Amino acid sequence: MANQETQKLDSIIASRRALLMGAGAAVAAMAIPSTAHAAKTVAAFADTDILNFALNLEYLESNFYYMAAFGSTIDNPTTASIALGQPSTAIGIGAGTATTTGGTRATVGTATNVPWVLPAVKAYAIETAIEEGKHVTFLRTALGSAAVGQPQIDISPAGAFTTLATAAGLSAAPFVTAGQFNPYANDVAFLGGAYVFEDVGVTAYKGAAPLISTSTTGKTYLQAAASILAVEAYHAGLIRTTIAINDQTGANGYLAATRLVSQLRTFLASRATATTAPTTYTPDDLGLQAPGAYPATGTVTGAAAAPTVTTVSLAGVAGFPATNTADGDPTNVIAFSRTTAQVLNIVTGTQQVQGTNTINTGVFFPAGLNGLFQ
C-alpha cells in the first residue's frame, strides 16, 4: 500500500506544482462561491486555502505517529526514521519552502515512542508515520511558497489527549491509566489515540472536496485530495479493525471507549452549524459497537464536558455482530462529511458557531490553525 500510494502521489506533484506556478497570482486571488465556514467568517477562499487547511491536519497526524513510532517529531529525524524513509534533512515545518522558519515545533511533554508488544500494531504505526510524513511533504511541495508553517500543536499525554479524554468521559482503562490518556503508554492506548484522528481526517477531506474549484488547477488539486482521502480511509479502517479484533465481545472495554470518542466528536461537530447546540442530530460518527438498530437521528443530552449521545450502530445478525468497521452512512455506505467549522470544533475541542469571528483554539491546536480557516 505504501509504495503504490507514494508512487501515485509523487507522480502528480510535478504537474500540480507546474499548474500552481503557471496560474500564479490569479489562482491565489481566486474567489470561489463558498459553502464552507469556520468560526472566523470566510466569505471567499482559494484552492490553496483548502490545501493549507488539510496541511494543518497532516502536521498534527504526522507528528503523533512519528512520536509513537520513533520517539521524535517530524522535524527531528532519528536513525530509525531515516532508515525507514524519512528525509535525513527532516520534514519541513516552516512557512513556504522554509525548513523551520515560520513554523513551531510540536509540544510533546512526556511522550515517548510506544514500548511495542504487538508486532502488527508496531508495523502499522511505522508505516503510517512514514505515509503521513509524506503527505506533509506532498502538500508543502504542491503549495510551494503558499504553504503555511506548522502551527502550535500539542500531542502531549498530560495536555491535549487527557483534555479530550476528560471531555469524552474516558476515565479508566483501556485508554486511560493513572489519570492520563497517554497514547504512547502501550499498544492499546496507541490504537485509542489513532482512533481519535483517523475518522476525522476522512470526513475532513470529503467535506472539502466539493469546495475545490472546477478549473484545471482545481481538478488537479481534487485528484490529490482524493488520493490522500483514500489512504486516510485505509488507515481508519485498519485502526477500527484492529481494535475490533482485540475486543470482539466488548468485554475489554475497547469498543465502549471508541463510542465515547465518537460521541464527543459528534457533539462538538453539531454545534458548528447551529446557533445553539442541537438536541437531535443526524449521526455523523459511529463508534465500534455491538449489534443494534440504527435510527435516522440520535439525541444529545448532558453538559458539554460530558455529553451523552444515543448509541447508533448497524444491525447485526445472531452470531455475526456488526461492529461498524466502516464509519459511514448505513443507507448508501458512503463516508461521512464534515465542514471546516465542524472539523475545527473537533480538533480544538471547542463548540464555536460558524461566523462568530472567534478563532478556534484549544486541545491539539492551542493557538489555532494557520491559514484562512481558523
C-alpha positions as CSV (number, residue, x, y, z in Angstrom):
1,M,0.0,0.0,0.0
2,A,2.7,2.4,0.9
3,N,4.6,2.0,-2.3
4,Q,1.6,2.4,-4.6
5,E,0.3,5.3,-2.6
6,T,3.6,7.2,-2.6
7,Q,4.2,6.5,-6.2
8,K,0.9,7.9,-7.2
9,L,1.4,11.0,-5.0
10,D,4.9,11.6,-6.4
11,S,3.7,11.2,-10.0
12,I,1.3,14.1,-9.8
13,I,3.5,16.5,-7.7
14,A,5.3,17.9,-10.7
15,S,2.2,18.6,-12.8
16,R,0.4,20.1,-9.8
17,R,3.3,22.3,-9.0
18,A,3.6,23.5,-12.6
19,L,-0.1,24.3,-12.7
20,L,0.1,26.2,-9.4
21,M,3.1,28.2,-10.6
22,G,1.6,28.8,-14.0
23,A,-1.6,30.1,-12.5
24,G,0.4,32.5,-10.3
25,A,-1.4,35.3,-8.6
26,A,-4.7,34.6,-10.5
27,V,-5.1,31.3,-8.6
28,A,-4.0,32.7,-5.3
29,A,-6.6,35.5,-5.6
30,M,-9.4,33.4,-6.9
31,A,-12.7,33.7,-5.0
32,I,-14.9,30.6,-5.0
33,P,-18.6,30.8,-4.1
34,S,-18.4,29.5,-0.6
35,T,-20.5,27.0,1.3
36,A,-17.6,26.4,3.8
37,H,-17.3,28.3,7.1
38,A,-15.0,28.4,10.0
39,A,-15.6,30.1,13.4
40,K,-13.9,33.1,11.7
41,T,-16.1,34.4,8.8
42,V,-14.8,33.2,5.5
43,A,-16.5,34.8,2.6
44,A,-14.2,33.7,-0.2
45,F,-11.2,31.4,-0.5
46,A,-8.8,29.9,-3.0
47,D,-7.9,26.3,-3.7
48,T,-4.7,26.9,-1.9
49,D,-6.6,27.8,1.3
50,I,-8.3,24.4,1.2
51,L,-5.0,22.6,0.8
52,N,-3.5,24.6,3.7
53,F,-6.4,23.5,5.9
54,A,-5.5,19.9,5.0
55,L,-1.8,20.6,5.7
56,N,-2.6,21.7,9.2
57,L,-4.3,18.4,9.9
58,E,-1.5,16.5,8.3
59,Y,1.0,18.3,10.5
60,L,-1.0,17.0,13.5
61,E,-1.3,13.4,12.4
62,S,2.3,13.0,11.2
63,N,3.7,14.3,14.5
64,F,1.6,12.0,16.5
65,Y,2.6,8.9,14.5
66,Y,6.3,9.9,14.4
67,M,6.3,10.3,18.2
68,A,4.6,6.9,18.7
69,A,6.8,5.1,16.1
70,F,10.2,6.8,16.5
71,G,10.0,8.9,19.7
72,S,10.6,12.1,17.7
73,T,8.7,14.8,15.8
74,I,8.8,15.2,12.0
75,D,11.3,18.0,12.1
76,N,13.8,15.9,14.2
77,P,14.8,12.7,12.2
78,T,16.2,9.7,14.0
79,T,18.4,6.9,12.7
80,A,15.3,4.6,12.7
81,S,13.0,7.1,10.9
82,I,15.7,7.9,8.2
83,A,16.3,4.2,7.6
84,L,12.5,3.7,7.1
85,G,12.0,6.6,4.7
86,Q,12.2,10.0,6.4
87,P,14.4,12.5,4.7
88,S,17.7,12.9,6.6
89,T,17.2,16.7,6.4
90,A,13.9,16.4,8.3
91,I,10.4,17.2,7.1
92,G,9.8,20.9,6.7
93,I,7.5,22.7,9.1
94,G,8.3,26.3,8.1
95,A,6.2,28.7,6.1
96,G,6.5,28.4,2.4
97,T,9.6,26.4,1.5
98,A,11.5,27.1,4.7
99,T,12.5,24.1,6.8
100,T,11.7,25.7,10.2
101,T,11.3,29.4,9.9
102,G,7.7,30.4,10.4
103,G,6.8,27.0,12.0
104,T,6.5,25.8,15.5
105,R,7.8,22.5,16.9
106,A,5.1,20.3,18.4
107,T,4.7,20.2,22.2
108,V,5.3,16.6,23.3
109,G,5.5,16.7,27.1
110,T,6.4,13.3,28.4
111,A,5.6,11.5,25.1
112,T,8.0,8.8,24.0
113,N,7.9,6.1,21.4
114,V,5.5,3.3,22.4
115,P,7.0,0.2,24.1
116,W,5.5,-2.1,21.5
117,V,4.4,-5.6,22.3
118,L,2.2,-6.4,19.3
119,P,4.3,-6.6,16.1
120,A,1.3,-5.9,13.8
121,V,0.4,-2.7,15.7
122,K,4.0,-1.5,15.6
123,A,4.2,-2.2,11.9
124,Y,1.0,-0.2,11.3
125,A,2.4,2.7,13.4
126,I,5.7,2.8,11.5
127,E,4.0,2.6,8.1
128,T,1.5,5.3,8.9
129,A,4.1,7.6,10.3
130,I,6.1,7.5,7.1
131,E,2.9,7.9,5.0
132,E,1.6,10.8,7.0
133,G,5.0,12.5,6.8
134,K,5.0,12.1,3.0
135,H,1.5,13.7,3.0
136,V,3.0,16.8,4.7
137,T,5.9,16.9,2.2
138,F,3.5,16.3,-0.7
139,L,1.2,19.2,0.2
140,R,4.1,21.5,1.0
141,T,5.7,20.8,-2.3
142,A,2.5,21.4,-4.2
143,L,1.8,24.6,-2.3
144,G,5.3,25.9,-2.6
145,S,5.6,29.5,-1.2
146,A,1.9,29.4,-0.3
147,A,2.4,26.6,2.3
148,V,1.6,27.6,5.9
149,G,4.1,26.8,8.6
150,Q,3.3,24.3,11.3
151,P,1.1,26.0,14.0
152,Q,1.4,25.2,17.7
153,I,0.5,21.6,18.1
154,D,0.0,19.7,21.4
155,I,0.4,15.9,21.3
156,S,1.4,15.6,24.9
157,P,-0.3,13.0,27.2
158,A,-1.0,15.4,30.1
159,G,-2.2,18.1,27.7
160,A,-4.3,17.5,24.6
161,F,-5.0,13.8,25.0
162,T,-6.1,14.0,28.6
163,T,-8.2,17.0,28.0
164,L,-10.0,15.2,25.2
165,A,-10.4,12.0,27.4
166,T,-12.0,14.1,30.2
167,A,-14.4,15.7,27.8
168,A,-15.4,12.3,26.3
169,G,-15.9,10.7,29.7
170,L,-12.9,8.4,29.4
171,S,-11.6,7.9,32.9
172,A,-10.2,4.3,33.1
173,A,-8.6,1.6,31.2
174,P,-8.1,0.6,28.4
175,F,-7.1,4.1,27.1
176,V,-6.7,6.0,30.4
177,T,-4.2,5.0,33.1
178,A,-3.1,6.9,36.2
179,G,-5.5,9.7,35.3
180,Q,-4.0,10.3,31.9
181,F,-4.8,9.3,28.3
182,N,-1.3,8.5,27.3
183,P,-1.4,7.1,23.7
184,Y,2.3,6.3,23.9
185,A,2.0,4.1,27.0
186,N,1.2,0.8,25.2
187,D,-0.2,-0.7,22.1
188,V,-3.9,-0.4,23.1
189,A,-3.6,3.2,24.2
190,F,-1.9,4.0,20.9
191,L,-4.8,2.5,19.0
192,G,-7.1,4.8,21.0
193,G,-5.0,7.8,20.1
194,A,-5.0,6.8,16.4
195,Y,-8.8,6.3,16.6
196,V,-9.2,10.0,17.7
197,F,-7.6,11.2,14.4
198,E,-8.3,8.9,11.6
199,D,-12.0,9.2,11.1
200,V,-11.8,13.0,11.4
201,G,-9.3,13.1,8.5
202,V,-11.6,11.1,6.2
203,T,-14.6,13.4,6.9
204,A,-12.5,16.5,6.5
205,Y,-11.2,15.5,3.1
206,K,-14.6,14.5,1.9
207,G,-16.1,17.7,3.2
208,A,-13.5,19.9,1.5
209,A,-13.6,18.1,-1.9
210,P,-16.7,19.8,-3.2
211,L,-15.2,23.2,-2.3
212,I,-12.3,22.9,-4.8
213,S,-12.8,24.8,-8.0
214,T,-13.6,23.3,-11.4
215,S,-10.6,25.0,-13.0
216,T,-7.8,22.9,-14.5
217,T,-5.7,23.6,-11.4
218,G,-8.7,22.8,-9.2
219,K,-9.2,19.4,-10.8
220,T,-5.6,18.6,-10.2
221,Y,-6.0,19.6,-6.5
222,L,-9.1,17.4,-6.3
223,Q,-7.1,14.4,-7.6
224,A,-4.6,15.0,-4.9
225,A,-7.2,15.3,-2.2
226,A,-8.9,12.1,-3.4
227,S,-5.6,10.3,-3.3
228,I,-4.9,11.3,0.3
229,L,-8.5,10.6,1.3
230,A,-8.2,7.1,0.1
231,V,-5.1,6.4,2.2
232,E,-6.6,8.1,5.3
233,A,-9.6,5.7,4.9
234,Y,-7.2,2.8,4.7
235,H,-5.7,3.9,8.0
236,A,-9.1,4.5,9.7
237,G,-10.4,1.0,8.6
238,L,-7.2,-0.7,9.8
239,I,-7.4,1.0,13.2
240,R,-11.1,0.1,13.6
241,T,-10.5,-3.5,12.5
242,T,-7.5,-3.9,14.9
243,I,-9.5,-2.6,17.8
244,A,-12.5,-4.8,17.0
245,I,-10.3,-7.9,16.6
246,N,-8.9,-7.4,20.1
247,D,-12.2,-6.9,21.7
248,Q,-14.7,-9.0,19.7
249,T,-17.3,-9.2,22.5
250,G,-16.7,-5.8,24.1
251,A,-15.6,-7.3,27.3
252,N,-12.2,-5.5,27.3
253,G,-13.8,-2.1,27.0
254,Y,-12.2,-1.1,23.7
255,L,-15.5,-0.8,21.9
256,A,-17.2,1.2,24.6
257,A,-14.2,3.6,24.7
258,T,-14.4,4.2,20.9
259,R,-18.1,5.1,21.3
260,L,-17.3,7.8,23.8
261,V,-14.8,9.3,21.4
262,S,-17.2,9.2,18.5
263,Q,-20.0,10.7,20.7
264,L,-17.8,13.6,21.7
265,R,-16.8,14.2,18.0
266,T,-20.5,14.2,17.0
267,F,-21.3,16.6,19.9
268,L,-18.6,19.1,19.0
269,A,-19.5,19.0,15.3
270,S,-23.2,19.5,15.9
271,R,-22.6,23.0,17.4
272,A,-20.7,24.3,14.4
273,T,-23.8,24.7,12.3
274,A,-26.4,25.9,14.8
275,T,-26.9,29.0,16.9
276,T,-27.5,26.7,19.9
277,A,-26.3,23.2,20.3
278,P,-29.0,20.9,18.9
279,T,-30.7,18.2,20.9
280,T,-31.1,16.0,17.9
281,Y,-28.7,15.3,15.1
282,T,-28.1,13.1,12.1
283,P,-25.4,10.7,13.1
284,D,-22.0,11.5,11.5
285,D,-19.7,9.3,13.5
286,L,-20.1,5.7,14.6
287,G,-18.1,4.1,17.3
288,L,-17.4,0.4,17.3
289,Q,-20.3,-1.4,19.0
290,A,-22.5,-4.4,19.5
291,P,-25.4,-5.1,17.2
292,G,-28.4,-2.7,17.4
293,A,-30.9,-0.6,15.4
294,Y,-29.6,2.4,13.5
295,P,-32.0,5.4,14.0
296,A,-32.3,8.2,11.5
297,T,-31.4,10.7,14.2
298,G,-29.9,10.5,17.6
299,T,-30.1,12.7,20.7
300,V,-27.5,14.7,22.5
301,T,-28.0,15.3,26.2
302,G,-25.9,16.4,29.2
303,A,-23.2,19.0,29.7
304,A,-20.7,20.0,27.1
305,A,-17.9,18.5,29.1
306,A,-19.6,15.1,29.3
307,P,-22.3,14.7,26.6
308,T,-24.4,11.6,26.2
309,V,-25.2,10.7,22.6
310,T,-27.6,8.0,21.7
311,T,-25.8,4.8,20.6
312,V,-26.2,4.1,17.0
313,S,-25.0,1.0,15.1
314,L,-25.5,-1.3,12.2
315,A,-27.9,-4.2,12.8
316,G,-26.2,-7.4,13.5
317,V,-27.3,-11.0,12.8
318,A,-27.2,-13.6,15.6
319,G,-23.6,-14.9,15.6
320,F,-22.4,-12.3,13.2
321,P,-22.3,-9.0,15.1
322,A,-21.7,-5.8,13.2
323,T,-19.0,-3.5,14.6
324,N,-19.1,-0.5,12.3
325,T,-15.6,-1.1,10.9
326,A,-16.5,1.3,8.1
327,D,-17.5,4.6,9.6
328,G,-20.1,5.5,7.0
329,D,-23.8,6.3,6.4
330,P,-25.7,3.0,6.6
331,T,-28.1,3.8,3.8
332,N,-25.6,4.2,1.0
333,V,-22.4,3.2,2.8
334,I,-20.6,6.3,1.9
335,A,-18.1,8.3,4.1
336,F,-19.5,10.9,6.4
337,S,-18.6,14.5,5.6
338,R,-17.8,17.5,7.8
339,T,-17.4,21.2,7.1
340,T,-14.3,23.1,8.1
341,A,-16.2,24.5,11.0
342,Q,-17.1,21.1,12.3
343,V,-13.5,19.8,11.9
344,L,-12.2,22.9,13.7
345,N,-14.5,22.3,16.6
346,I,-13.3,18.7,17.0
347,V,-9.6,19.2,16.8
348,T,-9.7,22.2,19.1
349,G,-12.3,20.8,21.5
350,T,-14.5,23.9,21.2
351,Q,-18.1,24.5,20.2
352,Q,-17.8,27.6,18.2
353,V,-20.7,28.6,15.8
354,Q,-19.6,29.5,12.3
355,G,-19.3,33.2,11.5
356,T,-18.6,34.3,15.1
357,N,-15.2,35.7,14.1
358,T,-13.7,33.9,17.1
359,I,-10.7,31.7,16.2
360,N,-11.0,28.1,17.4
361,T,-8.2,27.4,19.8
362,G,-7.5,24.6,22.2
363,V,-6.7,20.9,22.7
364,F,-4.5,19.8,19.7
365,F,-4.1,23.4,18.4
366,P,-3.6,25.7,21.4
367,A,-3.3,28.8,19.3
368,G,-5.5,27.7,16.4
369,L,-4.6,26.7,12.9
370,N,-2.6,28.6,10.4
371,G,-4.2,29.8,7.2
372,L,-7.6,31.2,6.3
373,F,-9.8,28.6,8.0
374,Q,-9.5,29.1,11.8
